[in-house]
Amino acid sequence: MKLFLSIFLFLSLSNSPEIADIRKMYSSVVISEGNAKEFASKLANIENEDNKTLVAYKGASIVIMSRYKKEISEKSKNFKVGAKMIEFAVTSEPNNIEIRLIRLSIQEKAPKIVNYNKNKKEDKDFLLDHYKEQSGNLKAYIKNFMLQSKSFSTAEKQTIN
């Protein structure tokens, strides 16, 4: 019985991708459709009950994949589904800096016509206010994002270390 339970736990835990791996992939996901598809496939089994950071990344993957849909109605539908997942993650964990980074990164690149840009200042301010509290790989990840982001001024970028 213990062996069966151990195997079950191992298999259920191994289904979730590692956040560190997802972070690495996220920075290159917009480069090509192939990268976007690989990223989306890693997150395909993530559900709203899972780690909310992974839920936000899945939402981002759906938004990104909407770019490659041929029909405008499909693009719009997928974009809305992905944005809704991101908003669910933010609502579930409003103080999660990585989820805020994900939302900001999507809102920065969202076409104006979809009107998904209302939280850019809020998320930018959140990242600036909470950046120094972070440590290790997450802090480096946030710093890299902030340095390449168009939402942050040169002066703001100079304040991060």
Summary of the structure (lengths in Angstrom):
residues: 161
radius of gyration: 16.7
end to end distance: 51.2
largest distance: 60.0
contacts: 456
relative contact order: 0.10
helix: 72%
strand: 0%
